[in-house]
């Protein structure tokens, strides 16, 4: 498996593959209803990213878009609580340690129309977080200097870019890859290889070798 320089482009197809591995039928995941919802949520996310709307407005729009279509009440109630700041949700137990790695969580609303049990709901959240966390770490590693100048969210900046913080990031990445190996070994190898290559770039090497 090859990950292009902007791995965010691969997140949706890889997550769709992961949902299929968890038992959701391929014809549903490739059907017009699910793809259309992905596009609608993606449009809302793009409006937020470009500061055309606030995060709160984006969440409101996604709730309005999905609340009548949600299949699993346990999952959906937990998602709405999480996205609106209520910590009384199983999702909080699965959060990653860096806030910057949750900047794409609004896409979780695209899962609302899928049918699955509560056990699978936990796995979806866990696998979603480790996959998107790995991809966003790749993105953040390549954008350290630009994000520093523009004051953008970045997990490496969040860790402090000192020896302690970088060590924590390395250990954290190892834990992400360990989890990914349990359900997609080729993906774990591809992400690991991408980090190895990226670690040799001069503007990144200075930090990773602290």
URVENNOR-V414037 format. One record per pair of residues at least 24 apart in sequence whose C-alpha atoms are under 7 Angstrom apart, sorted by the first residue. I is the first residue (numbers start at 1). J is the second residue. D is the distance in whole Angstrom. If there is no record, write none. Layout:
BEGIN
i->{I/I}
j->{J/J}
d->{D/D}
END
This chain:
BEGIN
i->{1/1/1/2/3/7/8/11/22/37/38/41/41/45/62/66/69/69/70/70/71/71/71/71/72/72/74/75/76/91/94/98/98/100/100/100/101/101/101/130/130/134/138/141/161/163/166}
j->{186/187/190/190/190/135/135/132/120/110/110/107/110/106/109/112/112/113/112/113/112/113/114/115/115/116/118/121/112/125/126/155/158/153/154/155/133/136/155/176/180/176/195/204/207/210/208}
d->{6/7/6/6/7/6/6/7/7/6/5/6/7/7/7/7/7/6/5/5/6/5/6/5/6/7/7/6/6/7/6/6/7/5/5/5/5/6/7/5/7/7/7/7/7/5/6}
END
